[in-house]
Amino acid sequence: DPSVSRPLSEDVPRACDWSHRLGTDLVSSFAFRRTDAPGPPQEVTEHIGKLADVVHSHGCRLVLENEASCWGATGLEAAGIICDVDADRVGLCWDPGNSARAGTAYPFPDEYEQIKNLVSHVHIKNFDAGTGGWCLANDGVVDWSGQIEALANDSYNGHIVIETHTSISPDTFTVKSDDLSELEWNTLKNLEFVRALY
């Protein structure tokens, strides 16, 4: 597929180069936009496999992020693609907030327990199923205090990244600085929440 050839030969090596410059060996990807098909087409697995090969040849490891609008929307769906490709070459960028947005009722503990051996990277955000929108980490579907405790108990030694998606300030606080946008202020609130867990 010509639309995949140039990114594989040019963009992916550049991503690996930047990954090394930033002190990591992980390169993250989604598994292509979903269609109405009942499951991912074979081409998805083939392209992810080629991507993993290119990433590996440049000294990095591919991590596939579960994303609601893509194949591999939930952790379990992404794990299925990873295992079809090769779990030794591809890890999971576990995003329970995205899994909740894709319809998983309990990303943690239910889904996590089934995919935890694939987790190579974690994104923190949360989803409010009632409003259908993003919210602060301490609100919403994902039990982040339980999830972070489980990661520690499972000897997870990768990165955990705060990925705030909401600019809406909850009623419980107001932005206290003109130097921060609403998104930045919410990220600070998420950081304070995570720090309080340790």
TORSE-504610 format. One line per 5 residues: their letters; for each residue x, y, z of C-alpha. Coordinates in steps of 0.02 Angstrom, whole numbers, always signed. Layout:
BEGIN
a> X:Y:Z ~ ...;
! end
This chain:
BEGIN
dpsvs> +0:+0:+0 ~ +84:+162:-57 ~ +0:+261:+82 ~ +97:+157:+209 ~ +263:+141:+115;
rplse> +327:+319:+139 ~ +286:+329:+325 ~ +371:+161:+353 ~ +528:+210:+259 ~ +542:+393:+315;
dvpra> +432:+440:+462 ~ +458:+286:+571 ~ +649:+294:+567 ~ +635:+479:+613 ~ +520:+434:+759;
cdwsh> +648:+305:+818 ~ +786:+434:+807 ~ +685:+555:+914 ~ +642:+415:+1034 ~ +827:+384:+1064;
rlgtd> +863:+570:+1081 ~ +729:+581:+1215 ~ +804:+436:+1311 ~ +679:+299:+1272 ~ +666:+154:+1152;
lvssf> +476:+151:+1133 ~ +380:+210:+981 ~ +192:+220:+998 ~ +59:+192:+865 ~ -127:+165:+844;
afrrt> -194:+21:+737 ~ -278:+122:+598 ~ -454:+195:+593 ~ -599:+76:+624 ~ -724:+34:+488;
dapgp> -893:-52:+504 ~ -811:-223:+482 ~ -840:-343:+628 ~ -654:-362:+662 ~ -488:-292:+604;
pqevt> -445:-336:+424 ~ -290:-444:+396 ~ -202:-290:+326 ~ -205:-210:+499 ~ -103:-354:+572;
ehigk> +12:-355:+421 ~ +45:-167:+430 ~ +73:-171:+618 ~ +195:-315:+590 ~ +290:-215:+459;
ladvv> +291:-65:+575 ~ +360:-172:+716 ~ +497:-236:+600 ~ +551:-61:+550 ~ +545:+1:+730;
hshgc> +647:-150:+788 ~ +776:-125:+649 ~ +807:+50:+719 ~ +837:-11:+896 ~ +665:+27:+966;
rlvle> +509:-67:+1019 ~ +334:-34:+955 ~ +194:-5:+1080 ~ +16:-11:+1015 ~ -103:+108:+1103;
neasc> -284:+59:+1123 ~ -392:+200:+1050 ~ -582:+206:+1037 ~ -587:+264:+855 ~ -460:+135:+794;
wgatg> -442:-53:+782 ~ -386:-108:+954 ~ -508:+12:+1039 ~ -500:-77:+1206 ~ -354:-157:+1294;
leaag> -420:-330:+1250 ~ -442:-287:+1066 ~ -268:-211:+1057 ~ -198:-364:+1147 ~ -277:-474:+1013;
iicdv> -187:-377:+876 ~ -24:-380:+974 ~ -33:-569:+997 ~ -75:-593:+812 ~ +81:-493:+766;
dadrv> +200:-555:+901 ~ +198:-503:+1083 ~ +388:-512:+1088 ~ +399:-371:+959 ~ +250:-264:+1010;
glcwd> +196:-203:+1182 ~ +37:-118:+1240 ~ +21:+67:+1277 ~ -119:+41:+1404 ~ -245:+183:+1406;
pgnsa> -391:+133:+1518 ~ -476:+301:+1483 ~ -481:+260:+1298 ~ -546:+87:+1341 ~ -686:+165:+1444;
ragta> -727:+281:+1299 ~ -739:+126:+1187 ~ -870:+53:+1304 ~ -775:-53:+1430 ~ -869:-40:+1595;
ypfpd> -719:-80:+1707 ~ -550:-58:+1621 ~ -476:-90:+1793 ~ -477:-218:+1865 ~ -574:-326:+1740;
eyeqi> -483:-287:+1578 ~ -313:-250:+1655 ~ -301:-422:+1735 ~ -312:-501:+1561 ~ -184:-389:+1474;
knlvs> -61:-340:+1611 ~ +81:-447:+1543 ~ +82:-344:+1382 ~ +86:-171:+1463 ~ +242:-72:+1415;
hvhik> +179:+106:+1438 ~ +29:+187:+1525 ~ -74:+344:+1490 ~ -174:+426:+1630 ~ -336:+513:+1590;
nfdag> -517:+474:+1635 ~ -685:+463:+1550 ~ -856:+508:+1618 ~ -980:+383:+1545 ~ -1126:+490:+1605;
tggwc> -1077:+643:+1503 ~ -982:+550:+1368 ~ -833:+666:+1394 ~ -659:+672:+1470 ~ -636:+717:+1652;
landg> -500:+731:+1783 ~ -405:+575:+1832 ~ -489:+559:+2003 ~ -664:+561:+1924 ~ -740:+448:+1794;
vvdws> -741:+263:+1753 ~ -558:+219:+1785 ~ -507:+178:+1963 ~ -334:+257:+1950 ~ -285:+231:+2131;
gqiea> -319:+44:+2111 ~ -238:+38:+1939 ~ -76:+122:+1997 ~ -69:+10:+2151 ~ -91:-144:+2039;
lands> +47:-84:+1922 ~ +164:-68:+2072 ~ +113:-239:+2139 ~ +145:-314:+1966 ~ +321:-237:+1965;
ynghi> +281:-124:+1817 ~ +438:-22:+1782 ~ +387:+79:+1630 ~ +329:+259:+1615 ~ +159:+326:+1668;
vieth> +111:+482:+1571 ~ -25:+606:+1618 ~ -126:+640:+1460 ~ -256:+770:+1509 ~ -394:+789:+1379;
tsisp> -514:+909:+1466 ~ -508:+1099:+1471 ~ -668:+1110:+1571 ~ -636:+1165:+1750 ~ -740:+1064:+1873;
dtftv> -845:+1160:+1999 ~ -729:+1105:+2140 ~ -592:+1226:+2091 ~ -555:+1375:+1983 ~ -401:+1421:+1885;
ksddl> -291:+1518:+2005 ~ -161:+1581:+1884 ~ -167:+1681:+1725 ~ -7:+1592:+1674 ~ -96:+1424:+1650;
selew> -232:+1378:+1526 ~ -379:+1272:+1584 ~ -296:+1118:+1505 ~ -132:+1155:+1594 ~ -222:+1185:+1759;
ntlkn> -315:+1019:+1741 ~ -149:+933:+1705 ~ -80:+1007:+1866 ~ -233:+942:+1960 ~ -204:+769:+1883;
lefvr> -20:+776:+1934 ~ -67:+823:+2113 ~ -190:+677:+2117 ~ -58:+553:+2057 ~ +73:+620:+2178;
aly> -49:+600:+2323 ~ -61:+414:+2284 ~ +122:+384:+2331;
! end
